[in-house]
Structures are given as C-alpha cells and as structure tokens.
Amino acid sequence: MKAPVLYIVIPCYNEEEVLPVTSGLFLKKLRQLIEAGKIADESRILFVNDGSRDRTWSIITGLNREDAHFQGIAQSRNRGHQNAVLAGLMEAMNRCDITISIDCDGQDDVNAMDEMVDAYLDGCDIVYGVRRSRDTDSFFKRATAQGYYRFLNRMGAEVVYNHADYRLMSSRALHEFAKFREVNLYLRGMVPLVGFKSCCVYYDRHERLAGESHYPLRKMLALAFDGITSLSVKPIRLITLCGLVICLLSFIGIIWAVATSLSGRAVAGWASTACLVCFVGGMQALFLGVIGEYIGKIYMEVKSRPRYIISDRTEEMAGHPQDAADKD
C-alpha cells in the first residue's frame, strides 16, 4: 500500500515569537513519520497566515526557502481562527490524502499524530485529538470549558468533549465537508456532521512554548456563542416554552387580580406592578436579542461572502492553484 500524503495545517496569527520554536518540532515529527514509512515524502507543513501584523509571513517564507516541506498561504486580512483553518484545509484538500490541523503554539502534543495516522490506516476518515485532562488550565477556565461542552450537547449540537481543532481528516471527508457552505463557522461542531468512521486519540496538553495566547476570554465567549447559535435551534424553542410559561403565569395573575378586586380586598401598590413590568420587559429584551442573533446569522448566510481570500502563496502552493470553487 502506498504511503499517504499528509498536510499538517497550522493557522498563524502574530506568531513571530513561537513560530521559530514550534516549526522545528513540526518538521521533526513530519520526518519521523516519513522515515517510519507511514506517510509519503511529498507530505508538507502548511502554515496559514491569518492577516498577521508582525513578521509571521516573512518567517514562513524564510522557512520555505530553507526546506520545501514548509509551505504557506496568506489571507488578505485577518478572518479569525476558524476561517484560517478552513482555508488551509481547502487548499490542501486536492494535494493530499490526509490533513492534520493543529495550533501553532505547541500546546497540542505532536506525538499524537502517530496514533492519528495509524487510525487512518486502520480505516478511520476522521480522528479527533482529545485532551486527556485540563490540569494545565485555571479553575475558572476548566469549569467554564467543561460546562460549555455539556451545555452545547444539551442544546442539540454534536461535539466531541474536550476536543478543539486538533484532528485528522481524510481527503474523502474533506471533499464532503467542502459541501458545507456556512459562513458562520464552528468547525468542531460541523466536522462530526460529515459522518464516516471516526475515533479519538487522547493526549496531554502542554503550556504554550512562547509568546502569548491570542484567544482571550472575549474571543472564547464569542466562539462559544457562535457554536450554540450556528448548530442548534433549541434556544429558540426554549424561548417559546418560556414565553408560554410566562403567559400562563400572567393569565393566573389576571384571574387573581380580578378575583381580589371583586372581593373588595384590593390594596393599591406600585411595587408588585413595577416588578412585573420590569420582569416581563427584561425577558422580552432577552428573547428579542437571541432571536436577533439568529436573524443576523441568516443575514450573513444570505450574503454568501467568501469565507477566506488568499493573497499570497509560497512557490509550490502557487504552482498548483485550486479551483475557484474551493476558494470561498
């Protein structure tokens, strides 16, 4: 059996501090896999520059000049982590048999790639890299992350617990995934919808090797909310249920108020009225906000804007441009 061609897809955003460190780790692992006969020598490391404002792209082009196993593409502007991963996967799709997406910071254990490739050779089209534990996280981050995964599953979204974007996908799975045309991307929830045989590989996550994280709490919350609203309509259904409950309670309150008034025991007071008005008004504002979020996503989907635009490629990538249909 011919060894498969592997492309390791690595999104990069302002990674000038960590890229010189982790690039060597990725190349070492790629060579180990090639020497072991698990992958072909045509395999590559594909960096995706997500509109970085520092020297990230010049470092990528420098690595490419030193070793052809390093390749790179650059987005025309910053589009976010999920769009950068998608851009790399779509660029690699017609050039390889399998891809492995991984972050640039070195926190994900590259040695898990051996098990991922073995699982592919055993017949799996998708292999999820799953954290064995969250001991390196703060208590707050660990509690919120675990609660978020549970909440997302209860909302009806199919996600793999403790899995981010470290995964292997076969070319067959990628071609089917390319048919998903959503503009609002949440890859860790979309990939399971592709189907095919899959499994999980467990690993321990390390501390970031250099630089600072580009995923603060604000971005994490935005990604979490996108995941819920992009993959599930349960919030809308919960709003409907909550509205019915409030209507029922209001109907009971009206009956009680009329009965009290007819019996002559009514007492004038503003506190109860003010509380009810504030409560109902607050619930209405919340419901309109959630519904508005869904309408906003529909608005973006209808526009069908490109999900990424590639402005530059290293020589080998530029020599084999993808079809126009693969670029949006």
Backbone torsions as a table, in degrees:
resi	resn	phi	psi	omega
1	MET	NA	130.6	-179.6
2	LYS	-69.6	136.6	179.8
3	ALA	-64.8	137.4	-178.3
4	PRO	-73.6	153.6	174.1
5	VAL	-88.2	126.5	-178.0
6	LEU	-111.4	134.7	169.4
7	TYR	-115.8	121.4	175.1
8	ILE	-91.1	113.4	-175.1
9	VAL	-96.8	122.4	-173.4
10	ILE	-129.4	107.4	176.1
11	PRO	-72.4	141.6	-177.8
12	CYS	-134.3	131.6	174.8
13	TYR	-140.3	110.8	-177.9
14	ASN	51.7	57.0	-175.3
15	GLU	-111.6	30.9	-177.2
16	GLU	-63.3	-24.9	-179.9
17	GLU	-80.7	-41.1	-173.7
18	VAL	-92.8	-25.3	-174.7
19	LEU	-60.8	-42.4	177.9
20	PRO	-63.0	-23.6	-179.2
21	VAL	-84.0	-51.1	-172.9
22	THR	-78.7	-23.4	-179.9
23	SER	-59.4	-38.2	177.4
24	GLY	-65.1	-36.2	178.3
25	LEU	-66.1	-42.4	179.7
26	PHE	-65.3	-42.1	-179.5
27	LEU	-66.4	-40.7	178.4
28	LYS	-60.2	-44.3	179.8
29	LYS	-67.2	-39.6	178.4
30	LEU	-60.7	-45.1	-179.9
31	ARG	-65.5	-37.6	177.6
32	GLN	-61.4	-42.4	179.1
33	LEU	-66.8	-36.6	178.3
34	ILE	-67.6	-46.1	-179.4
35	GLU	-64.0	-31.6	178.8
36	ALA	-77.1	-6.2	179.7
37	GLY	77.8	13.8	-178.8
38	LYS	-82.5	-29.1	179.2
39	ILE	-135.0	162.9	-178.0
40	ALA	-82.1	159.5	-180.0
41	ASP	-68.9	-18.2	177.2
42	GLU	-74.3	-0.7	179.0
43	SER	-64.0	151.7	-174.2
44	ARG	-138.8	161.0	170.5
45	ILE	-107.5	116.8	-174.9
46	LEU	-109.6	107.4	175.8
47	PHE	-86.3	139.2	177.7
48	VAL	-116.5	106.8	179.2
49	ASN	-79.3	114.0	-174.6
50	ASP	-94.2	60.4	177.4
51	GLY	64.7	38.7	-179.0
52	SER	-62.9	148.2	179.5
53	ARG	-100.9	-0.2	180.0
54	ASP	-108.5	-150.4	-174.5
55	ARG	-90.8	16.7	-175.2
56	THR	-55.8	-47.6	-176.2
57	TRP	-67.4	-38.9	178.7
58	SER	-66.1	-33.1	175.8
59	ILE	-67.0	-41.6	179.5
60	ILE	-62.6	-46.0	179.5
61	THR	-65.4	-33.3	176.6
62	GLY	-66.6	-41.7	176.6
63	LEU	-62.2	-39.1	179.5
64	ASN	-63.2	-38.5	178.7
65	ARG	-67.8	-31.0	-179.0
66	GLU	-79.2	-34.8	-176.5
67	ASP	-150.8	125.5	-177.1
68	ALA	-68.1	-13.4	177.0
69	HIS	-68.3	-20.3	175.4
70	PHE	-89.3	125.0	174.8
71	GLN	-129.6	163.4	-178.3
72	GLY	-155.4	152.0	170.6
73	ILE	-132.5	153.0	-179.2
74	ALA	-126.1	132.1	174.8
75	GLN	-78.1	152.3	-177.6
76	SER	-67.9	-21.7	177.3
77	ARG	-160.7	170.1	178.4
78	ASN	-69.9	123.6	-179.7
79	ARG	-118.4	-5.2	179.3
80	GLY	103.4	158.9	-174.4
81	HIS	-57.7	-46.8	-176.1
82	GLN	-64.0	-41.4	178.4
83	ASN	-67.8	-33.8	178.7
84	ALA	-67.6	-42.3	177.7
85	VAL	-62.5	-44.5	179.4
86	LEU	-60.2	-43.4	179.5
87	ALA	-58.5	-44.8	179.1
88	GLY	-64.2	-41.7	179.9
89	LEU	-64.8	-43.1	-178.6
90	MET	-70.1	-34.2	176.8
91	GLU	-68.0	-35.4	-176.7
92	ALA	-84.0	-19.0	-168.8
93	MET	-52.1	-45.8	-176.3
94	ASN	-91.3	4.3	-178.7
95	ARG	-108.9	-8.6	-171.1
96	CYS	-143.1	174.3	174.8
97	ASP	-96.7	-32.5	-179.6
98	ILE	-143.6	152.5	172.7
99	THR	-125.5	151.7	169.9
100	ILE	-129.5	118.2	176.4
101	SER	-93.5	137.8	-177.3
102	ILE	-154.3	149.7	178.8
103	ASP	-75.2	160.9	-173.7
104	CYS	-82.2	-15.8	-168.2
105	ASP	-78.0	-7.0	178.4
106	GLY	81.4	7.1	-179.7
107	GLN	-75.0	-33.4	177.5
108	ASP	-79.8	133.0	-175.4
109	ASP	-69.9	113.5	-178.6
110	VAL	-66.1	-21.6	-179.3
111	ASN	-68.1	-17.0	176.2
112	ALA	-67.6	-15.7	179.3
113	MET	-63.0	-32.6	178.6
114	ASP	-58.6	-47.4	179.5
115	GLU	-66.9	-35.2	179.0
116	MET	-63.3	-46.7	179.7
117	VAL	-65.0	-39.9	177.3
118	ASP	-59.9	-41.8	179.5
119	ALA	-64.8	-38.2	176.4
120	TYR	-63.5	-43.9	179.8
121	LEU	-65.0	-23.0	176.6
122	ASP	-86.0	-0.9	174.3
123	GLY	115.6	2.8	179.5
124	CYS	-86.2	132.6	177.2
125	ASP	-89.5	-24.2	178.9
126	ILE	-133.8	130.0	178.7
127	VAL	-128.0	120.1	-177.4
128	TYR	-93.3	129.9	171.5
129	GLY	-84.8	117.6	-173.8
130	VAL	-119.2	132.1	178.1
131	ARG	-66.7	132.5	179.4
132	ARG	-71.5	-34.4	178.9
133	SER	-155.6	172.7	178.0
134	ARG	-120.6	39.1	-177.0
135	ASP	-66.2	-25.6	-179.1
136	THR	-81.7	-9.9	179.6
137	ASP	-85.0	156.6	171.4
138	SER	-69.5	162.6	-179.3
139	PHE	-59.1	-41.6	-178.5
140	PHE	-63.5	-47.0	-177.9
141	LYS	-66.2	-39.8	-179.6
142	ARG	-64.5	-45.5	-178.3
143	ALA	-65.9	-44.0	-178.3
144	THR	-69.2	-38.5	-179.4
145	ALA	-65.8	-45.7	-179.4
146	GLN	-66.1	-39.8	177.3
147	GLY	-64.8	-36.2	-179.8
148	TYR	-65.8	-45.1	179.6
149	TYR	-60.9	-42.1	179.1
150	ARG	-65.3	-43.9	-179.4
151	PHE	-62.6	-41.4	-179.2
152	LEU	-62.5	-41.5	178.2
153	ASN	-65.8	-37.9	178.3
154	ARG	-69.3	-25.0	177.0
155	MET	-77.7	-5.2	177.8
156	GLY	100.5	0.4	178.2
157	ALA	-85.3	135.1	-178.2
158	GLU	-92.9	100.9	179.0
159	VAL	-127.4	155.3	178.4
160	VAL	-90.9	125.2	-175.4
161	TYR	-60.8	130.4	178.6
162	ASN	64.3	23.4	175.3
163	HIS	-109.0	134.5	177.5
164	ALA	-107.0	-106.7	-179.2
165	ASP	-127.8	24.1	174.2
166	TYR	-93.5	102.4	-174.9
167	ARG	-156.1	155.8	171.9
168	LEU	-102.6	138.4	173.9
169	MET	-134.7	133.9	177.3
170	SER	-77.0	164.2	177.7
171	SER	-61.0	-36.9	179.0
172	ARG	-61.9	-45.2	179.0
173	ALA	-65.2	-37.7	-179.8
174	LEU	-65.6	-39.5	179.8
175	HIS	-65.1	-35.2	175.9
176	GLU	-73.3	-37.6	179.4
177	PHE	-65.5	-30.3	179.9
178	ALA	-63.7	-17.8	179.3
179	LYS	-77.9	-13.5	175.5
180	PHE	-78.6	115.2	-171.3
181	ARG	-104.7	17.2	-178.4
182	GLU	-59.8	141.0	172.5
183	VAL	-85.3	-37.2	177.5
184	ASN	-83.8	105.5	-170.3
185	LEU	-99.4	135.4	168.9
186	TYR	-144.5	84.6	-167.4
187	LEU	-59.9	-39.9	-176.8
188	ARG	-66.4	-16.8	174.6
189	GLY	-99.2	-22.2	-178.4
190	MET	-83.4	-38.5	-175.9
191	VAL	-58.8	-43.0	178.5
192	PRO	-60.0	-22.6	179.7
193	LEU	-71.0	-17.6	179.4
194	VAL	-66.7	-34.5	-177.6
195	GLY	87.2	-145.1	-174.4
196	PHE	68.4	168.3	-178.9
197	LYS	-69.7	133.4	-178.3
198	SER	-141.4	164.5	175.8
199	CYS	-156.5	177.9	-178.5
200	CYS	-120.5	144.0	171.9
201	VAL	-118.8	128.4	-174.7
202	TYR	-100.3	141.2	-178.3
203	TYR	-149.9	164.8	176.9
204	ASP	-98.1	132.4	-178.9
205	ARG	-89.1	137.9	-177.0
206	HIS	-101.3	175.6	173.4
207	GLU	-74.1	154.6	176.9
208	ARG	-61.2	134.8	-174.2
209	LEU	-74.8	-30.9	-179.7
210	ALA	-163.7	163.1	177.5
211	GLY	72.2	-170.8	-178.4
212	GLU	-118.9	154.0	179.2
213	SER	-67.0	141.3	176.6
214	HIS	-103.1	19.0	179.4
215	TYR	-123.7	75.6	177.8
216	PRO	-69.5	176.1	-177.6
217	LEU	-57.3	-37.2	-178.9
218	ARG	-60.7	-45.4	179.7
219	LYS	-70.0	-35.4	178.9
220	MET	-64.6	-41.8	178.9
221	LEU	-66.0	-39.8	178.9
222	ALA	-63.6	-41.8	178.4
223	LEU	-64.8	-40.9	179.5
224	ALA	-62.6	-44.0	-179.7
225	PHE	-67.2	-37.8	176.5
226	ASP	-62.4	-39.1	-180.0
227	GLY	-61.9	-41.5	-178.8
228	ILE	-68.7	-49.6	-174.3
229	THR	-76.9	-20.3	179.7
230	SER	-85.3	-20.9	-172.1
231	LEU	-117.2	-10.0	-174.0
232	SER	-142.2	144.4	173.9
233	VAL	-106.0	7.7	-179.1
234	LYS	-60.2	-37.1	176.9
235	PRO	-55.5	-38.7	177.5
236	ILE	-64.0	-41.9	179.4
237	ARG	-67.1	-36.2	176.9
238	LEU	-66.0	-36.6	176.3
239	ILE	-61.6	-43.4	178.3
240	THR	-61.3	-45.4	179.5
241	LEU	-63.1	-44.5	180.0
242	CYS	-63.8	-38.1	177.7
243	GLY	-62.6	-40.3	178.1
244	LEU	-64.1	-40.6	179.0
245	VAL	-63.6	-44.2	179.4
246	ILE	-63.9	-40.7	177.5
247	CYS	-61.7	-40.8	179.1
248	LEU	-64.4	-44.9	179.1
249	LEU	-64.8	-38.3	178.6
250	SER	-65.2	-40.1	178.6
251	PHE	-62.5	-42.8	177.2
252	ILE	-63.1	-40.3	179.6
253	GLY	-63.9	-38.3	178.7
254	ILE	-63.9	-44.9	178.6
255	ILE	-59.9	-43.6	179.8
256	TRP	-63.4	-42.1	-178.7
257	ALA	-65.0	-42.7	179.0
258	VAL	-64.5	-44.3	-179.4
259	ALA	-62.8	-41.3	179.4
260	THR	-65.0	-40.4	-180.0
261	SER	-66.5	-42.4	-179.8
262	LEU	-67.1	-29.3	-179.4
263	SER	-81.8	-7.1	178.0
264	GLY	80.5	13.9	-178.7
265	ARG	-103.0	11.4	-177.5
266	ALA	-67.5	136.9	178.7
267	VAL	-121.0	125.9	-179.8
268	ALA	-66.7	138.4	178.8
269	GLY	-171.5	145.6	-177.6
270	TRP	-100.0	-21.5	-172.9
271	ALA	-60.4	-49.2	-177.7
272	SER	-64.7	-39.5	179.0
273	THR	-63.9	-44.8	-179.9
274	ALA	-62.9	-40.8	179.6
275	CYS	-62.6	-44.1	-179.6
276	LEU	-64.6	-43.1	-179.7
277	VAL	-63.2	-44.8	179.7
278	CYS	-64.4	-41.4	-178.8
279	PHE	-63.8	-50.9	-179.0
280	VAL	-65.0	-41.2	178.7
281	GLY	-62.9	-41.9	178.9
282	GLY	-64.4	-42.5	178.7
283	MET	-63.8	-40.6	178.7
284	GLN	-62.4	-43.1	179.5
285	ALA	-63.3	-42.0	178.4
286	LEU	-62.5	-46.7	-178.7
287	PHE	-62.8	-42.6	179.2
288	LEU	-64.0	-35.3	178.5
289	GLY	-64.3	-44.7	179.2
290	VAL	-65.2	-46.3	178.2
291	ILE	-61.2	-40.3	178.3
292	GLY	-61.7	-35.2	177.5
293	GLU	-62.6	-42.2	177.6
294	TYR	-66.1	-41.4	178.6
295	ILE	-63.2	-39.9	177.6
296	GLY	-60.9	-40.0	178.3
297	LYS	-67.8	-38.8	175.1
298	ILE	-60.6	-42.2	178.9
299	TYR	-57.9	-45.6	179.9
300	MET	-68.3	-38.2	-180.0
301	GLU	-66.2	-40.3	-178.5
302	VAL	-64.1	-34.8	179.2
303	LYS	-64.9	-30.7	178.8
304	SER	54.3	44.5	177.1
305	ARG	-70.5	154.2	177.6
306	PRO	-57.8	138.4	-179.7
307	ARG	-80.8	-17.9	173.5
308	TYR	-162.0	154.8	176.9
309	ILE	-134.4	122.1	-178.6
310	ILE	-90.5	124.7	-179.1
311	SER	-100.0	-30.1	-178.3
312	ASP	-142.9	151.3	175.6
313	ARG	-139.1	150.5	170.7
314	THR	-71.2	168.4	-167.3
315	GLU	-55.2	-49.9	-176.8
316	GLU	-64.0	-39.6	179.7
317	MET	-67.9	-37.8	-179.8
318	ALA	-70.5	-25.8	-178.8
319	GLY	-75.4	-13.3	179.4
320	HIS	-133.1	67.0	-177.6
321	PRO	-62.5	147.0	179.8
322	GLN	-80.1	161.8	174.7
323	ASP	-62.8	152.2	-178.9
324	ALA	-59.3	-30.6	-178.7
325	ALA	-66.5	-20.4	-177.2
326	ASP	-90.8	-1.3	-171.0
327	LYS	-99.6	0.3	-178.0
328	ASP	-119.5	NA	NA
